Amino acid sequence: MKTPILVTGGTGTLGQFVVARLRAKGAEVRVLTRHPKPAADGVTYVAGDLETGAGATAAVEGVHTVVHCAGSQKGDDVKARHLMNAAAKAGVRHVVYISVVGADRTPVTSGVDRAMFGYVAAKRAAEEIVASSGVPYTTVRATQFHELAFQAVAAMAKLPVVFAPGGTKMQPVAADEVAERLVELALGEPQGLVADIGGPRIYPFADLARSYLRATGRRRPILAVPAPGGAARAFRAGANLTPEHAVGHVTWEEFLTQRLAV
Ligand SMILES: NC(=O)c1ccc[n+]([C@@H]2O[C@H](COP(=O)([O-])OP(=O)(O)OC[C@H]3O[C@@H](n4cnc5c(N)ncnc54)[C@H](OP(=O)(O)O)[C@@H]3O)[C@@H](O)[C@H]2O)c1
């Protein structure tokens, strides 16, 4: 029997693509999830909650490689701590971690910053937890996924006025292209922090909203309001962008067309 690769968050947007791509490469896959289901198509599911650490030890048992995709708006540092403690004890040989572009250059210092960008600070803390765990690792930072940008503009478009973060640009990338890179990294040797992965084009946030409204035949005024605080200022200065690593191929326009066709 082959040693399974553990994918935390294997039920999520990114993780599902990672699982499918690992399966296509012939890997056995184990998924850690809070909602386990019966094994199917070479994928087994183990119950676990990385917020509490429950199930982490069982999830990493007999595993050499982990792709850590589990994440949420809050507490990714805590999740990383629980996973890495279990991985270190189990002698895991490689953890691949997905972080976010700008994690290292977004100052989250004030209460306003923490309220709006606590997610980014937790990703940075998680990066450090992974790096200092003693487990060989590879960390890659990605820009926002098209899928997330789509969710955001779709939610905003429900209001009569669309409030866009003024001055902020986005470089969205297809989650599946990030998954492709994660799988390549997982099947290779640990490399520490590797080059960012970003989408092919950079757009003012308001333009993403505008193209969504146009594509869905809606008319809404867009009000660009700059968010307060140092972290938002860093984003306006481009901390969340990686123009030198615009390696994704799928553009926002292509994603939008595809997504709205289903
Ligand atoms: N979305 C973006 O634009 C973006 C950009 C750069 C990096 N990232 C990073 O990429 C990763 C995946 O993002 P995504 O957009 O694919 O997320 P997602 O669709 O929201 O999926 C989140 C996944 O995390 C799992 N999860 C959440 N809380 C958990 C917990 N307490 N214990 C165990 N599993 C938990 C969920 O599994 P269950 O519900 O099955 O338990 C789910 O599979 C995250 O680390 C995120 O920070 C995302």
The ligand as a MOL file (V3000), in Angstrom:
LIG
                    3D

  0  0  0     0  0            999 V3000
M  V30 BEGIN CTAB
M  V30 COUNTS 48 52 0 0 0
M  V30 BEGIN ATOM
M  V30 1 N -9.2000 32.1240 -1.0440 0
M  V30 2 C -8.1420 32.8550 -1.4050 0
M  V30 3 O -8.2450 33.8350 -2.1760 0
M  V30 4 C -6.7720 32.4820 -0.8790 0
M  V30 5 C -5.6360 33.1620 -1.3280 0
M  V30 6 C -4.3740 32.7740 -0.8460 0
M  V30 7 C -4.2920 31.7420 0.0860 0
M  V30 8 N -5.4260 31.1300 0.5040 0 CHG=1
M  V30 9 C -5.3250 30.0390 1.4800 0
M  V30 10 O -5.6860 28.8340 0.8310 0
M  V30 11 C -6.2790 27.9570 1.7890 0
M  V30 12 C -7.5820 27.4230 1.2330 0
M  V30 13 O -8.4680 28.4790 0.9680 0
M  V30 14 P -9.9010 28.1990 0.3100 0
M  V30 15 O -10.3430 29.4790 -0.2850 0
M  V30 16 O -9.8280 26.9670 -0.4960 0 CHG=-1
M  V30 17 O -10.7530 27.9340 1.6180 0
M  V30 18 P -12.2460 27.3370 1.7330 0
M  V30 19 O -12.8490 27.0700 0.4240 0
M  V30 20 O -12.9580 28.2570 2.6700 0
M  V30 21 O -12.0270 25.9480 2.4550 0
M  V30 22 C -11.5520 25.9110 3.7650 0
M  V30 23 C -11.1320 24.4930 4.0970 0
M  V30 24 O -10.5200 24.5250 5.3800 0
M  V30 25 C -11.1050 23.5260 6.1740 0
M  V30 26 N -11.1660 24.0040 7.5500 0
M  V30 27 C -11.6190 25.2150 7.9840 0
M  V30 28 N -11.5520 25.2620 9.3160 0
M  V30 29 C -11.0600 24.0680 9.7330 0
M  V30 30 C -10.7570 23.5200 11.0060 0
M  V30 31 N -10.9820 24.1980 12.1560 0
M  V30 32 N -10.2370 22.2700 11.0690 0
M  V30 33 C -10.0180 21.5720 9.9330 0
M  V30 34 N -10.2920 22.0290 8.6960 0
M  V30 35 C -10.8000 23.2730 8.6100 0
M  V30 36 C -12.4800 23.2430 5.6080 0
M  V30 37 O -12.7630 21.8720 5.8220 0
M  V30 38 P -14.1280 21.2750 6.4480 0
M  V30 39 O -15.1720 22.3590 6.3710 0
M  V30 40 O -14.4120 20.0850 5.5660 0
M  V30 41 O -13.7650 20.8850 7.8250 0
M  V30 42 C -12.2740 23.5100 4.1270 0
M  V30 43 O -11.8580 22.3520 3.4660 0
M  V30 44 C -6.4070 28.7460 3.0850 0
M  V30 45 O -5.3090 28.4400 3.9120 0
M  V30 46 C -6.3050 30.1790 2.6280 0
M  V30 47 O -5.7890 31.0310 3.6200 0
M  V30 48 C -6.6610 31.4600 0.0390 0
M  V30 END ATOM
M  V30 BEGIN BOND
M  V30 1 1 1 2
M  V30 2 2 2 3
M  V30 3 1 2 4
M  V30 4 1 4 5
M  V30 5 2 4 48
M  V30 6 2 5 6
M  V30 7 1 6 7
M  V30 8 2 7 8
M  V30 9 1 8 9
M  V30 10 1 8 48
M  V30 11 1 9 10
M  V30 12 1 9 46
M  V30 13 1 10 11
M  V30 14 1 11 12
M  V30 15 1 11 44
M  V30 16 1 12 13
M  V30 17 1 13 14
M  V30 18 2 14 15
M  V30 19 1 14 16
M  V30 20 1 14 17
M  V30 21 1 17 18
M  V30 22 2 18 19
M  V30 23 1 18 20
M  V30 24 1 18 21
M  V30 25 1 21 22
M  V30 26 1 22 23
M  V30 27 1 23 24
M  V30 28 1 23 42
M  V30 29 1 24 25
M  V30 30 1 25 26
M  V30 31 1 25 36
M  V30 32 1 26 27
M  V30 33 1 26 35
M  V30 34 2 27 28
M  V30 35 1 28 29
M  V30 36 1 29 30
M  V30 37 2 29 35
M  V30 38 1 30 31
M  V30 39 2 30 32
M  V30 40 1 32 33
M  V30 41 2 33 34
M  V30 42 1 34 35
M  V30 43 1 36 37
M  V30 44 1 36 42
M  V30 45 1 37 38
M  V30 46 2 38 39
M  V30 47 1 38 40
M  V30 48 1 38 41
M  V30 49 1 42 43
M  V30 50 1 44 45
M  V30 51 1 44 46
M  V30 52 1 46 47
M  V30 END BOND
M  V30 END CTAB
M  END
